[in-house]
Structures are given as C-alpha cells and as structure tokens.
Amino acid sequence: MKDIQAELKAPKGQFNSFGKYKYRSCEDIVEAAKPVLFKHGCHINLSDDMVQVGDRIYVKAIATVLKGDVIIGTSTAFARESFDKKGMDDSQITGTASSYARKYALNGLFAIDDTKDADTDEHKVVSPPTPAQVKAVASASNLDDLRALYKAMTPDERASCAGIIEAAKAGLK
C-alpha cells in the first residue's frame, strides 16, 4: 500500500470560480488511482452505508484496495445528509453526502491531505476522526454550535475532522 500511496498523484483538477480555489473531486482521485492500482495488480472498491447518529443520518463510505481477494488497505469516512437543500431532491442530497464521504475515505486510504498542497513541505498524513469527534460534530444543531466546536479543536483535530465538518456545514446551511 505504501508504494501505491507514494506513486499516486491526484492533482486538483477542478476550480471553484466563486471561491477562487482549486480542488479535487472523488472522481479525480479514482481516475488518478486506477493506473497505479493496475500497475500493482490491485483494484478499488467503494461502498456506502447509511448510519444514524442521534437524529441525523450519515453516509458512511468505505474505500478498499484489494489485490485479488486480499484487502491491502481500507478507509472509512462519514458525511451528514442535509435536512433540506433548496433545489435538490432526496436522492441528490444523499448523492452529495456520498460524494463527500467517498472523497474523504479515498483521501485517508491514499494519504492525500486536502488541507495543504501536496507539493509543499507542510504535506502530512491526517488521521481520520475518532468516533467521539464524529458524534460531537453530529450533535451540532446549527452553524454557531459547529463554529464553537471547531474553535475548541487543536489544529490536528481540525485536520482530522475537516471532511465531516465540511459535510456538516453544508447540511446546516
């Protein structure tokens, strides 16, 4: 797995014209990973599960790299479904949460850090959020609660929780 992580280059192929920043999507990561995985005789499996935490529903994404039938790496990430997203039907809301969760599961699996550019010396592997952190973020009932939780976190905790915080923020708008 370490060789795959070292070889994989997943550039930020998307641009947000409103925020004026580049980013990578789940699809960007998967497309970058396919040839590297193939070279090493591996393939990837992405799956989702719905998980209830309190009164909120999360999409739990699992990214797994296999060599034949042997699992050589796996990562899990969560994204919360929004209660209401104007202009989106229920399937679109679930699909958005799935894309977020899958992207962050892939980030964990392939040691991709979205908080810094990969070509700086500040690039490092970020630990996934703990179950207690997932529960704390899930309990935020509004943006003010989420901001207070974020302010109380250490920089490493913020990095670990970036994906679930972004998903929660999107769900609270």
N, CA and C atoms as an extended XYZ file, in Angstrom:
519
Properties=species:S:1:pos:R:3:atomname:S:1:resname:S:1:resid:I:1 pbc="F F F"
N         0.826       -1.190        0.000 N   MET     1
C         0.000        0.000        0.000 CA  MET     1
C         0.869        1.253        0.000 C   MET     1
N         2.006        1.160        0.681 N   LYS     2
C         2.873        2.340        0.761 CA  LYS     2
C         3.397        2.737       -0.612 C   LYS     2
N         3.674        1.766       -1.488 N   ASP     3
C         4.144        2.081       -2.838 CA  ASP     3
C         3.054        2.783       -3.650 C   ASP     3
N         1.827        2.328       -3.510 N   ILE     4
C         0.704        2.957       -4.204 CA  ILE     4
C         0.534        4.387       -3.713 C   ILE     4
N         0.574        4.576       -2.401 N   GLN     5
C         0.441        5.923       -1.835 CA  GLN     5
C         1.562        6.837       -2.331 C   GLN     5
N         2.784        6.312       -2.400 N   ALA     6
C         3.920        7.123       -2.840 CA  ALA     6
C         3.814        7.507       -4.314 C   ALA     6
N         3.300        6.601       -5.130 N   GLU     7
C         3.208        6.849       -6.576 CA  GLU     7
C         2.009        7.693       -6.981 C   GLU     7
N         0.939        7.629       -6.230 N   LEU     8
C        -0.303        8.280       -6.640 CA  LEU     8
C        -0.163        9.798       -6.623 C   LEU     8
N        -0.491       10.404       -7.738 N   LYS     9
C        -0.557       11.862       -7.858 CA  LYS     9
C        -1.975       12.197       -8.290 C   LYS     9
N        -2.710       12.852       -7.412 N   ALA    10
C        -4.090       13.230       -7.714 CA  ALA    10
C        -4.173       14.754       -7.694 C   ALA    10
N        -3.924       15.383       -8.835 N   PRO    11
C        -3.930       16.843       -8.861 CA  PRO    11
C        -5.328       17.412       -8.637 C   PRO    11
N        -5.339       18.632       -8.196 N   LYS    12
C        -6.610       19.336       -8.009 CA  LYS    12
C        -7.080       19.793       -9.393 C   LYS    12
N        -7.948       18.982       -9.993 N   GLY    13
C        -8.368       19.196      -11.370 CA  GLY    13
C        -9.624       20.038      -11.537 C   GLY    13
N       -10.214       20.468      -10.459 N   GLN    14
C       -11.449       21.253      -10.514 CA  GLN    14
C       -11.166       22.677      -10.022 C   GLN    14
N       -12.000       23.630      -10.441 N   PHE    15
C       -11.828       25.009       -9.988 CA  PHE    15
C       -13.176       25.566       -9.555 C   PHE    15
N       -13.207       26.131       -8.352 N   ASN    16
C       -14.401       26.793       -7.844 CA  ASN    16
C       -14.276       28.268       -8.175 C   ASN    16
N       -15.060       28.730       -9.148 N   SER    17
C       -14.939       30.120       -9.596 CA  SER    17
C       -15.476       31.109       -8.559 C   SER    17
N       -16.400       30.678       -7.728 N   PHE    18
C       -16.922       31.565       -6.678 CA  PHE    18
C       -15.872       31.787       -5.591 C   PHE    18
N       -15.289       30.699       -5.089 N   GLY    19
C       -14.290       30.795       -4.020 CA  GLY    19
C       -12.872       31.008       -4.528 C   GLY    19
N       -12.679       30.890       -5.856 N   LYS    20
C       -11.373       31.082       -6.488 CA  LYS    20
C       -10.310       30.119       -5.944 C   LYS    20
N       -10.646       28.839       -5.885 N   TYR    21
C        -9.672       27.855       -5.426 CA  TYR    21
C        -9.809       26.577       -6.247 C   TYR    21
N        -8.698       25.832       -6.284 N   LYS    22
C        -8.692       24.531       -6.943 CA  LYS    22
C        -9.010       23.457       -5.924 C   LYS    22
N        -9.603       22.373       -6.406 N   TYR    23
C        -9.903       21.245       -5.537 CA  TYR    23
C        -9.927       19.971       -6.365 C   TYR    23
N        -9.891       18.826       -5.669 N   ARG    24
C       -10.000       17.553       -6.364 CA  ARG    24
C       -11.308       16.892       -5.937 C   ARG    24
N       -11.936       16.235       -6.874 N   SER    25
C       -13.184       15.528       -6.597 CA  SER    25
C       -12.898       14.053       -6.360 C   SER    25
N       -13.903       13.352       -5.901 N   CYS    26
C       -13.818       11.894       -5.749 CA  CYS    26
C       -13.429       11.264       -7.081 C   CYS    26
N       -14.051       11.722       -8.155 N   GLU    27
C       -13.774       11.179       -9.483 CA  GLU    27
C       -12.330       11.432       -9.898 C   GLU    27
N       -11.772       12.620       -9.559 N   ASP    28
C       -10.371       12.920       -9.869 CA  ASP    28
C        -9.444       11.914       -9.192 C   ASP    28
N        -9.722       11.608       -7.930 N   ILE    29
C        -8.882       10.680       -7.172 CA  ILE    29
C        -8.974        9.273       -7.767 C   ILE    29
N       -10.193        8.825       -8.061 N   VAL    30
C       -10.381        7.476       -8.614 CA  VAL    30
C        -9.671        7.349       -9.965 C   VAL    30
N        -9.819        8.340      -10.822 N   GLU    31
C        -9.178        8.273      -12.143 CA  GLU    31
C        -7.663        8.279      -12.030 C   GLU    31
N        -7.109        9.028      -11.076 N   ALA    32
C        -5.655        9.033      -10.865 CA  ALA    32
C        -5.181        7.700      -10.282 C   ALA    32
N        -6.017        7.073       -9.465 N   ALA    33
C        -5.627        5.835       -8.791 CA  ALA    33
C        -5.662        4.618       -9.712 C   ALA    33
N        -6.567        4.579      -10.668 N   LYS    34
C        -6.742        3.379      -11.495 CA  LYS    34
C        -5.451        2.874      -12.143 C   LYS    34
N        -4.674        3.708      -12.831 N   PRO    35
C        -3.467        3.162      -13.458 CA  PRO    35
C        -2.409        2.699      -12.445 C   PRO    35
N        -2.318        3.395      -11.316 N   VAL    36
C        -1.353        2.993      -10.283 CA  VAL    36
C        -1.776        1.657       -9.679 C   VAL    36
N        -3.051        1.521       -9.391 N   LEU    37
C        -3.558        0.269       -8.844 CA  LEU    37
C        -3.351       -0.882       -9.837 C   LEU    37
N        -3.655       -0.634      -11.101 N   PHE    38
C        -3.489       -1.650      -12.132 CA  PHE    38
C        -2.034       -2.111      -12.206 C   PHE    38
N        -1.105       -1.155      -12.150 N   LYS    39
C         0.329       -1.465      -12.196 CA  LYS    39
C         0.724       -2.431      -11.076 C   LYS    39
N         0.075       -2.302       -9.921 N   HIS    40
C         0.399       -3.135       -8.764 CA  HIS    40
C        -0.528       -4.347       -8.634 C   HIS    40
N        -1.345       -4.604       -9.660 N   GLY    41
C        -2.222       -5.766       -9.633 CA  GLY    41
C        -3.371       -5.627       -8.642 C   GLY    41
N        -3.785       -4.398       -8.396 N   CYS    42
C        -4.837       -4.131       -7.406 CA  CYS    42
C        -6.055       -3.481       -8.051 C   CYS    42
N        -7.116       -3.444       -7.302 N   HIS    43
C        -8.316       -2.713       -7.711 CA  HIS    43
C        -8.943       -2.076       -6.475 C   HIS    43
N        -9.875       -1.181       -6.730 N   ILE    44
C       -10.516       -0.451       -5.633 CA  ILE    44
C       -12.003       -0.777       -5.593 C   ILE    44
N       -12.537       -0.801       -4.389 N   ASN    45
C       -13.961       -0.977       -4.189 CA  ASN    45
C       -14.456        0.170       -3.313 C   ASN    45
N       -15.507        0.839       -3.744 N   LEU    46
C       -16.137        1.905       -2.966 CA  LEU    46
C       -17.553        1.476       -2.615 C   LEU    46
N       -17.914        1.623       -1.352 N   SER    47
C       -19.279        1.279       -0.944 CA  SER    47
C       -19.772        2.280        0.086 C   SER    47
N       -21.075        2.376        0.185 N   ASP    48
C       -21.722        3.283        1.126 CA  ASP    48
C       -22.667        2.511        2.026 C   ASP    48
N       -22.866        3.054        3.207 N   ASP    49
C       -23.834        2.526        4.149 CA  ASP    49
C       -24.467        3.725        4.836 C   ASP    49
N       -25.703        3.600        5.232 N   MET    50
C       -26.379        4.680        5.953 CA  MET    50
C       -26.294        4.377        7.446 C   MET    50
N       -25.902        5.406        8.228 N   VAL    51
C       -25.716        5.244        9.667 CA  VAL    51
C       -26.462        6.376       10.379 C   VAL    51
N       -27.214        6.023       11.405 N   GLN    52
C       -27.904        7.043       12.188 CA  GLN    52
C       -27.102        7.334       13.458 C   GLN    52
N       -26.822        8.617       13.686 N   VAL    53
C       -26.159        9.083       14.904 CA  VAL    53
C       -27.080       10.136       15.498 C   VAL    53
N       -27.685        9.801       16.636 N   GLY    54
C       -28.700       10.704       17.200 CA  GLY    54
C       -29.860       10.788       16.240 C   GLY    54
N       -30.240       12.019       15.899 N   ASP    55
C       -31.358       12.197       14.964 CA  ASP    55
C       -30.888       12.502       13.543 C   ASP    55
N       -29.588       12.347       13.284 N   ARG    56
C       -29.036       12.652       11.970 CA  ARG    56
C       -28.639       11.374       11.237 C   ARG    56
N       -28.742       11.426        9.927 N   ILE    57
C       -28.344       10.311        9.075 CA  ILE    57
C       -27.026       10.678        8.388 C   ILE    57
N       -26.072        9.757        8.461 N   TYR    58
C       -24.776        9.933        7.814 CA  TYR    58
C       -24.610        8.883        6.736 C   TYR    58
N       -23.886        9.265        5.682 N   VAL    59
C       -23.435        8.288        4.704 CA  VAL    59
C       -22.046        7.862        5.161 C   VAL    59
N       -21.874        6.570        5.356 N   LYS    60
C       -20.579        6.000        5.719 CA  LYS    60
C       -19.996        5.399        4.443 C   LYS    60
N       -18.895        5.979        3.970 N   ALA    61
C       -18.239        5.475        2.762 CA  ALA    61
C       -17.029        4.651        3.162 C   ALA    61
N       -16.855        3.537        2.475 N   ILE    62
C       -15.716        2.661        2.721 CA  ILE    62
C       -14.966        2.496        1.402 C   ILE    62
N       -13.679        2.868        1.420 N   ALA    63
C       -12.815        2.687        0.256 CA  ALA    63
C       -11.830        1.563        0.589 C   ALA    63
N       -11.768        0.569       -0.281 N   THR    64
C       -10.927       -0.600       -0.036 CA  THR    64
C       -10.083       -0.901       -1.261 C   THR    64
N        -8.786       -1.131       -1.038 N   VAL    65
C        -7.902       -1.596       -2.107 CA  VAL    65
C        -7.688       -3.086       -1.900 C   VAL    65
N        -7.875       -3.852       -2.974 N   LEU    66
C        -7.716       -5.301       -2.928 CA  LEU    66
C        -6.695       -5.748       -3.963 C   LEU    66
N        -5.972       -6.792       -3.606 N   LYS    67
C        -5.094       -7.483       -4.548 CA  LYS    67
C        -5.662       -8.884       -4.642 C   LYS    67
N        -6.402       -9.140       -5.718 N   GLY    68
C        -7.182      -10.369       -5.801 CA  GLY    68
C        -8.302      -10.277       -4.783 C   GLY    68
N        -8.365      -11.250       -3.873 N   ASP    69
C        -9.378      -11.237       -2.821 CA  ASP    69
C        -8.835      -10.728       -1.487 C   ASP    69
N        -7.573      -10.299       -1.479 N   VAL    70
C        -6.925       -9.872       -0.238 CA  VAL    70
C        -7.012       -8.358       -0.086 C   VAL    70
N        -7.544       -7.918        1.045 N   ILE    71
C        -7.623       -6.480        1.337 CA  ILE    71
C        -6.240       -6.003        1.763 C   ILE    71
N        -5.724       -4.989        1.065 N   ILE    72
C        -4.417       -4.447        1.457 CA  ILE    72
C        -4.530       -3.049        2.050 C   ILE    72
N        -5.705       -2.463        1.985 N   GLY    73
C        -5.918       -1.157        2.603 CA  GLY    73
C        -7.387       -0.810        2.612 C   GLY    73
N        -7.819       -0.128        3.669 N   THR    74
C        -9.211        0.299        3.750 CA  THR    74
C        -9.293        1.590        4.558 C   THR    74
N       -10.277        2.397        4.245 N   SER    75
C       -10.502        3.646        4.960 CA  SER    75
C       -11.997        3.955        4.948 C   SER    75
N       -12.449        4.571        6.014 N   THR    76
C       -13.866        4.912        6.171 CA  THR    76
C       -13.999        6.400        6.444 C   THR    76
N       -15.034        7.012        5.902 N   ALA    77
C       -15.332        8.418        6.188 CA  ALA    77
C       -16.843        8.603        6.227 C   ALA    77
N       -17.270        9.644        6.920 N   PHE    78
C       -18.691        9.936        7.087 CA  PHE    78
C       -19.019       11.315        6.541 C   PHE    78
N       -20.232       11.468        6.027 N   ALA    79
C       -20.758       12.773        5.644 CA  ALA    79
C       -22.231       12.791        6.012 C   ALA    79
N       -22.661       13.891        6.566 N   ARG    80
C       -24.039       14.010        7.031 CA  ARG    80
C       -24.939       14.497        5.910 C   ARG    80
N       -26.104       13.883        5.834 N   GLU    81
C       -27.113       14.356        4.899 CA  GLU    81
C       -27.730       15.634        5.438 C   GLU    81
N       -27.969       16.562        4.554 N   SER    82
C       -28.619       17.807        4.921 CA  SER    82
C       -30.101       17.549        5.194 C   SER    82
N       -30.651       18.279        6.161 N   PHE    83
C       -32.097       18.178        6.385 CA  PHE    83
C       -32.841       18.680        5.162 C   PHE    83
N       -32.350       19.763        4.599 N   ASP    84
C       -33.024       20.371        3.452 CA  ASP    84
C       -31.989       21.110        2.626 C   ASP    84
N       -31.997       20.891        1.366 N   LYS    85
C       -31.107       21.574        0.446 CA  LYS    85
C       -31.996       22.117       -0.656 C   LYS    85
N       -32.179       23.411       -0.692 N   LYS    86
C       -33.073       24.018       -1.682 CA  LYS    86
C       -32.650       23.629       -3.092 C   LYS    86
N       -33.612       23.241       -3.900 N   GLY    87
C       -33.350       22.876       -5.287 CA  GLY    87
C       -32.864       21.449       -5.483 C   GLY    87
N       -32.786       20.660       -4.407 N   MET    88
C       -32.322       19.270       -4.527 CA  MET    88
C       -33.400       18.326       -4.018 C   MET    88
N       -33.580       17.207       -4.732 N   ASP    89
C       -34.487       16.201       -4.199 CA  ASP    89
C       -33.695       15.273       -3.270 C   ASP    89
N       -34.381       14.358       -2.612 N   ASP    90
C       -33.746       13.497       -1.608 CA  ASP    90
C       -32.572       12.694       -2.169 C   ASP    90
N       -32.725       12.180       -3.390 N   SER    91
C       -31.637       11.372       -3.956 CA  SER    91
C       -30.401       12.230       -4.236 C   SER    91
N       -30.593       13.490       -4.617 N   GLN    92
C       -29.456       14.380       -4.843 CA  GLN    92
C       -28.754       14.713       -3.526 C   GLN    92
N       -29.515       14.882       -2.458 N   ILE    93
C       -28.934       15.167       -1.140 CA  ILE    93
C       -28.075       13.986       -0.692 C   ILE    93
N       -28.607       12.769       -0.856 N   THR    94
C       -27.849       11.570       -0.495 CA  THR    94
C       -26.618       11.434       -1.384 C   THR    94
N       -26.760       11.703       -2.666 N   GLY    95
C       -25.633       11.612       -3.590 CA  GLY    95
C       -24.514       12.587       -3.243 C   GLY    95
N       -24.880       13.796       -2.835 N   THR    96
C       -23.887       14.787       -2.427 CA  THR    96
C       -23.136       14.307       -1.190 C   THR    96
N       -23.851       13.793       -0.208 N   ALA    97
C       -23.209       13.273        1.008 CA  ALA    97
C       -22.314       12.085        0.669 C   ALA    97
N       -22.757       11.231       -0.240 N   SER    98
C       -21.955       10.080       -0.653 CA  SER    98
C       -20.654       10.540       -1.312 C   SER    98
N       -20.723       11.523       -2.197 N   SER    99
C       -19.519       12.027       -2.860 CA  SER    99
C       -18.525       12.592       -1.860 C   SER    99
N       -19.018       13.380       -0.893 N   TYR   100
C       -18.141       13.928        0.150 CA  TYR   100
C       -17.486       12.799        0.939 C   TYR   100
N       -18.292       11.860        1.398 N   ALA   101
C       -17.762       10.775        2.225 CA  ALA   101
C       -16.753        9.937        1.444 C   ALA   101
N       -17.066        9.617        0.193 N   ARG   102
C       -16.146        8.814       -0.615 CA  ARG   102
C       -14.828        9.555       -0.846 C   ARG   102
N       -14.913       10.852       -1.117 N   LYS   103
C       -13.690       11.634       -1.322 CA  LYS   103
C       -12.795       11.561       -0.093 C   LYS   103
N       -13.357       11.724        1.083 N   TYR   104
C       -12.544       11.718        2.295 CA  TYR   104
C       -12.083       10.308        2.683 C   TYR   104
N       -12.844        9.289        2.315 N   ALA   105
C       -12.364        7.918        2.509 CA  ALA   105
C       -11.173        7.661        1.591 C   ALA   105
N       -11.249        8.132        0.357 N   LEU   106
C       -10.128        7.983       -0.577 CA  LEU   106
C        -8.914        8.777       -0.097 C   LEU   106
N        -9.146        9.980        0.424 N   ASN   107
C        -8.039       10.774        0.972 CA  ASN   107
C        -7.315        9.987        2.064 C   ASN   107
N        -8.068        9.364        2.948 N   GLY   108
C        -7.464        8.583        4.020 CA  GLY   108
C        -6.742        7.356        3.493 C   GLY   108
N        -7.352        6.671        2.557 N   LEU   109
C        -6.774        5.451        2.001 CA  LEU   109
C        -5.449        5.718        1.293 C   LEU   109
N        -5.413        6.794        0.517 N   PHE   110
C        -4.229        7.093       -0.289 CA  PHE   110
C        -3.319        8.150        0.348 C   PHE   110
N        -3.598        8.530        1.605 N   ALA   111
C        -2.781        9.507        2.335 CA  ALA   111
C        -2.712       10.845        1.597 C   ALA   111
N        -3.871       11.306        1.142 N   ILE   112
C        -3.971       12.600        0.478 CA  ILE   112
C        -4.465       13.608        1.506 C   ILE   112
N        -3.756       14.693        1.658 N   ASP   113
C        -4.115       15.727        2.622 CA  ASP   113
C        -4.715       16.906        1.871 C   ASP   113
N        -5.995       17.137        2.048 N   ASP   114
C        -6.657       18.247        1.365 CA  ASP   114
C        -6.436       19.594        2.047 C   ASP   114
N        -5.829       19.606        3.227 N   THR   115
C        -5.678       20.881        3.919 CA  THR   115
C        -4.470       21.667        3.428 C   THR   115
N        -3.519       21.031        2.778 N   LYS   116
C        -2.333       21.694        2.241 CA  LYS   116
C        -2.072       21.164        0.839 C   LYS   116
N        -1.366       21.948        0.020 N   ASP   117
C        -0.970       21.467       -1.290 CA  ASP   117
C         0.040       20.345       -1.132 C   ASP   117
N        -0.070       19.317       -1.936 N   ALA   118
C         0.810       18.164       -1.832 CA  ALA   118
C         2.254       18.510       -2.176 C   ALA   118
N         2.487       19.613       -2.905 N   ASP   119
C         3.861       19.928       -3.276 CA  ASP   119
C         4.544       20.889       -2.302 C   ASP   119
N         3.976       21.132       -1.139 N   THR   120
C         4.647       21.918       -0.115 CA  THR   120
C         5.255       20.976        0.911 C   THR   120
N         6.160       21.525        1.736 N   ASP   121
C         6.754       20.681        2.764 CA  ASP   121
C         5.855       20.550        3.985 C   ASP   121
N         4.659       21.121        3.909 N   GLU   122
C         3.712       21.000        5.011 CA  GLU   122
C         2.764       19.822        4.828 C   GLU   122
N         2.929       19.066        3.742 N   HIS   123
C         2.067       17.918        3.451 CA  HIS   123
C         2.318       16.805        4.467 C   HIS   123
N         1.261       16.320        5.084 N   LYS   124
C         1.394       15.221        6.032 CA  LYS   124
C         0.122       14.387        6.025 C   LYS   124
N         0.212       13.178        6.544 N   VAL   125
C        -0.941       12.284        6.628 CA  VAL   125
C        -1.822       12.749        7.780 C   VAL   125
N        -3.120       12.796        7.535 N   VAL   126
C        -4.075       13.217        8.545 CA  VAL   126
C        -4.822       12.000        9.065 C   VAL   126
N        -4.910       11.877       10.369 N   SER   127
C        -5.640       10.760       10.976 CA  SER   127
C        -7.132       10.953       10.759 C   SER   127
N        -7.882        9.874       10.618 N   PRO   128
C        -9.337       10.003       10.493 CA  PRO   128
C        -9.943       10.443       11.820 C   PRO   128
N       -11.129       11.045       11.780 N   PRO   129
C       -11.763       11.464       13.031 CA  PRO   129
C       -12.128       10.258       13.901 C   PRO   129
N       -12.084       10.473       15.202 N   THR   130
C       -12.467        9.424       16.145 CA  THR   130
C       -13.989        9.335       16.200 C   THR   130
N       -14.530        8.216       16.697 N   PRO   131
C       -15.988        8.127       16.861 CA  PRO   131
C       -16.539        9.253       17.747 C   PRO   131
N       -15.783        9.656       18.770 N   ALA   132
C       -16.242       10.753       19.646 CA  ALA   132
C       -16.300       12.070       18.878 C   ALA   132
N       -15.339       12.298       17.973 N   GLN   133
C       -15.362       13.513       17.169 CA  GLN   133
C       -16.536       13.494       16.192 C   GLN   133
N       -16.792       12.336       15.587 N   VAL   134
C       -17.934       12.213       14.668 CA  VAL   134
C       -19.226       12.525       15.418 C   VAL   134
N       -19.360       11.980       16.625 N   LYS   135
C       -20.558       12.209       17.430 CA  LYS   135
C       -20.682       13.689       17.818 C   LYS   135
N       -19.569       14.317       18.193 N   ALA   136
C       -19.603       15.738       18.578 CA  ALA   136
C       -20.030       16.609       17.406 C   ALA   136
N       -19.486       16.339       16.222 N   VAL   137
C       -19.857       17.122       15.040 CA  VAL   137
C       -21.326       16.861       14.687 C   VAL   137
N       -21.758       15.620       14.822 N   ALA   138
C       -23.148       15.271       14.513 CA  ALA   138
C       -24.124       15.971       15.447 C   ALA   138
N       -23.685       16.282       16.654 N   SER   139
C       -24.590       16.906       17.624 CA  SER   139
C       -24.771       18.398       17.388 C   SER   139
N       -23.966       18.998       16.527 N   ALA   140
C       -24.112       20.428       16.230 CA  ALA   140
C       -25.447       20.653       15.519 C   ALA   140
N       -26.294       21.469       16.119 N   SER   141
C       -27.620       21.678       15.538 CA  SER   141
C       -27.706       22.946       14.693 C   SER   141
N       -26.634       23.765       14.712 N   ASN   142
C       -26.614       24.966       13.887 CA  ASN   142
C       -25.161       25.372       13.628 C   ASN   142
N       -24.970       26.363       12.771 N   LEU   143
C       -23.614       26.773       12.407 CA  LEU   143
C       -22.840       27.350       13.587 C   LEU   143
N       -23.515       28.023       14.506 N   ASP   144
C       -22.830       28.569       15.679 CA  ASP   144
C       -22.265       27.452       16.552 C   ASP   144
N       -23.033       26.387       16.746 N   ASP   145
C       -22.538       25.226       17.504 CA  ASP   145
C       -21.311       24.621       16.818 C   ASP   145
N       -21.383       24.512       15.496 N   LEU   146
C       -20.285       23.931       14.735 CA  LEU   146
C       -19.034       24.813       14.829 C   LEU   146
N       -19.207       26.137       14.731 N   ARG   147
C       -18.068       27.057       14.874 CA  ARG   147
C       -17.431       26.939       16.249 C   ARG   147
N       -18.235       26.868       17.292 N   ALA   148
C       -17.708       26.748       18.657 CA  ALA   148
C       -16.912       25.454       18.812 C   ALA   148
N       -17.435       24.368       18.263 N   LEU   149
C       -16.730       23.087       18.314 CA  LEU   149
C       -15.395       23.187       17.576 C   LEU   149
N       -15.416       23.801       16.405 N   TYR   150
C       -14.204       23.961       15.600 CA  TYR   150
C       -13.156       24.792       16.342 C   TYR   150
N       -13.579       25.889       16.950 N   LYS   151
C       -12.652       26.768       17.680 CA  LYS   151
C       -12.010       26.056       18.867 C   LYS   151
N       -12.707       25.099       19.453 N   ALA   152
C       -12.186       24.370       20.614 CA  ALA   152
C       -11.203       23.263       20.220 C   ALA   152
N       -11.106       22.952       18.928 N   MET   153
C       -10.234       21.873       18.460 CA  MET   153
C        -8.794       22.347       18.283 C   MET   153
N        -7.867       21.399       18.431 N   THR   154
C        -6.470       21.661       18.111 CA  THR   154
C        -6.320       21.655       16.584 C   THR   154
N        -5.219       22.183       16.047 N   PRO   155
C        -5.024       22.131       14.593 CA  PRO   155
C        -5.060       20.701       14.037 C   PRO   155
N        -4.487       19.738       14.750 N   ASP   156
C        -4.538       18.346       14.275 CA  ASP   156
C        -5.961       17.803       14.280 C   ASP   156
N        -6.745       18.139       15.312 N   GLU   157
C        -8.145       17.704       15.363 CA  GLU   157
C        -8.936       18.341       14.228 C   GLU   157
N        -8.657       19.610       13.936 N   ARG   158
C        -9.341       20.283       12.821 CA  ARG   158
C        -9.040       19.576       11.505 C   ARG   158
N        -7.777       19.202       11.310 N   ALA   159
C        -7.395       18.500       10.084 CA  ALA   159
C        -8.081       17.140       10.004 C   ALA   159
N        -8.129       16.414       11.112 N   SER   160
C        -8.777       15.101       11.133 CA  SER   160
C       -10.262       15.195       10.831 C   SER   160
N       -10.881       16.255       11.292 N   CYS   161
C       -12.334       16.402       11.174 CA  CYS   161
C       -12.762       17.259        9.986 C   CYS   161
N       -11.825       17.687        9.149 N   ALA   162
C       -12.148       18.605        8.051 CA  ALA   162
C       -13.297       18.103        7.182 C   ALA   162
N       -13.260       16.836        6.816 N   GLY   163
C       -14.297       16.294        5.937 CA  GLY   163
C       -15.671       16.271        6.566 C   GLY   163
N       -15.747       15.818        7.815 N   ILE   164
C       -17.065       15.743        8.458 CA  ILE   164
C       -17.568       17.137        8.822 C   ILE   164
N       -16.643       18.068        9.109 N   ILE   165
C       -17.057       19.444        9.403 CA  ILE   165
C       -17.613       20.097        8.148 C   ILE   165
N       -16.933       19.902        7.005 N   GLU   166
C       -17.436       20.460        5.740 CA  GLU   166
C       -18.808       19.891        5.397 C   GLU   166
N       -18.973       18.592        5.593 N   ALA   167
C       -20.270       17.967        5.305 CA  ALA   167
C       -21.340       18.487        6.254 C   ALA   167
N       -20.992       18.631        7.531 N   ALA   168
C       -21.953       19.149        8.499 CA  ALA   168
C       -22.322       20.582        8.158 C   ALA   168
N       -21.314       21.374        7.776 N   LYS   169
C       -21.559       22.778        7.410 CA  LYS   169
C       -22.515       22.862        6.234 C   LYS   169
N       -22.278       22.025        5.229 N   ALA   170
C       -23.158       22.001        4.050 CA  ALA   170
C       -24.575       21.604        4.447 C   ALA   170
N       -24.694       20.706        5.422 N   GLY   171
C       -26.008       20.258        5.869 CA  GLY   171
C       -26.742       21.273        6.725 C   GLY   171
N       -26.015       22.214        7.304 N   LEU   172
C       -26.634       23.208        8.182 CA  LEU   172
C       -26.950       24.512        7.484 C   LEU   172
N       -26.545       24.666        6.224 N   LYS   173
C       -26.803       25.926        5.503 CA  LYS   173
C       -28.267       26.109        5.253 C   LYS   173
